[in-house]
Amino acid sequence: MSTPTSTKPPGTRPKLGLIDGKPVTTHPDLSRLTPTQKGLREALLREFKARKAKKFVEKQVQYINGNRQVAEAIKILFDEHGQAPANAPVEDIIEERRQLEYQIKWFEAMVLELQTRLLRVREIEALALDVLERSPHDQR
């Protein structure tokens, strides 16, 4: 017969996880994890970072759409050949060029970031497939 749980002092139940340390620590002891658990942990961290980047990109897409609307409004300042009218101030043309160069650099940075995220997601996919291949058939 088991003893009632009310006789145990509070806070003495066994730990649920394999990681020692306080839950708020940023450097848990990972030496007791199996290679499979370490791989799954890494995959989870990468997935978290990928979702965070996705949210950032979604916010930036809203910014891009706003810039696109502004660009459409500016098009009326130029003729069908892309030339500014004869009476346009040079400062406005220079500022428009600077803005376009900035947007090009921003798009290049976003493309690079998305390519990096894609490589990480492919790595996660490969790790997950490796884990599935190595796991016993009864766990599937």
C-alpha positions in Angstrom: 0.0 0.0 0.0 1.4 3.4 -0.9 1.7 6.3 1.5 -0.6 9.2 1.1 0.8 12.2 -0.8 -0.1 14.5 2.0 2.7 13.1 4.3 5.5 14.0 1.8 7.0 17.4 2.4 6.3 19.9 -0.5 8.9 20.1 -3.3 10.3 16.6 -3.0 8.7 15.0 -6.1 11.1 13.6 -8.7 12.1 15.9 -11.6 10.3 15.4 -14.9 13.2 16.2 -17.2 16.8 15.0 -17.7 18.4 18.4 -17.5 19.8 19.4 -14.1 19.7 23.0 -13.1 17.2 25.8 -12.5 14.5 26.2 -15.1 15.5 29.8 -15.7 19.1 29.1 -16.5 20.3 29.7 -20.1 23.1 27.1 -19.8 21.6 23.8 -18.7 23.8 20.7 -18.2 23.3 18.8 -21.5 25.8 16.0 -20.8 23.1 13.6 -19.7 21.0 13.9 -22.9 21.2 11.2 -25.5 22.4 12.2 -29.0 18.8 11.9 -30.2 17.6 14.2 -27.5 20.4 16.7 -28.3 19.4 16.6 -32.0 15.8 17.2 -31.2 16.7 20.0 -28.8 18.8 21.7 -31.5 16.0 21.2 -34.0 13.5 22.8 -31.6 15.7 25.8 -31.0 16.2 26.3 -34.8 12.5 26.0 -35.3 11.9 28.6 -32.7 14.4 31.0 -34.3 12.9 30.3 -37.8 9.4 31.2 -36.5 10.8 34.4 -34.9 12.3 35.3 -38.2 9.1 34.6 -40.0 7.2 37.0 -37.8 9.8 39.6 -38.4 9.5 39.1 -42.2 5.7 39.3 -42.0 6.1 42.7 -40.3 8.6 43.8 -42.9 6.3 42.7 -45.8 3.7 45.2 -44.5 6.5 47.9 -44.7 7.3 46.8 -48.2 3.7 47.1 -49.3 3.6 50.6 -47.9 6.7 51.5 -49.8 5.2 50.1 -53.0 2.2 52.3 -52.6 4.5 55.3 -52.1 6.4 54.3 -55.2 3.2 54.1 -57.2 2.3 57.6 -56.1 5.8 59.0 -57.1 5.5 57.5 -60.6 3.3 60.4 -61.6 6.3 62.7 -61.1 8.1 61.0 -64.0 7.2 60.7 -67.7 6.8 57.5 -69.7 10.6 57.3 -70.3 11.4 57.6 -66.5 12.7 61.1 -66.9 12.0 63.8 -64.4 10.2 66.9 -65.6 12.4 69.9 -66.5 11.3 71.9 -63.4 11.9 69.1 -60.8 14.4 70.1 -58.1 17.6 68.2 -58.2 17.4 67.6 -54.4 14.2 65.7 -54.8 15.8 63.5 -57.5 18.8 62.8 -55.4 16.7 61.9 -52.4 14.6 59.6 -54.6 17.8 57.9 -55.8 19.1 57.5 -52.2 15.8 55.9 -51.1 15.8 53.5 -54.0 19.4 52.5 -53.2 18.5 52.0 -49.6 15.5 49.8 -50.5 17.7 47.7 -52.8 20.2 47.1 -50.0 17.3 46.2 -47.7 15.9 43.7 -50.2 19.4 42.1 -50.6 19.7 41.7 -46.9 16.3 40.1 -46.6 17.1 37.7 -49.4 20.3 36.7 -47.6 18.5 36.2 -44.3 15.7 34.1 -46.0 18.4 31.9 -47.7 20.1 31.4 -44.4 16.8 30.4 -42.8 16.0 28.0 -45.6 19.3 26.3 -45.1 18.6 25.9 -41.4 15.1 24.5 -42.1 16.6 22.0 -44.5 19.1 21.0 -41.8 16.3 20.5 -39.3 14.4 18.4 -41.9 17.5 16.3 -42.4 18.0 15.8 -38.7 14.4 14.9 -38.2 14.6 12.3 -41.0 17.8 10.9 -39.5 16.2 10.6 -36.1 13.2 8.8 -37.6 15.4 6.4 -39.5 17.4 5.5 -36.3 14.4 5.2 -34.0 13.0 1.7 -33.4 9.9 0.8 -35.5 7.8 0.3 -32.4 8.1 4.0 -31.4 6.7 5.3 -34.8 
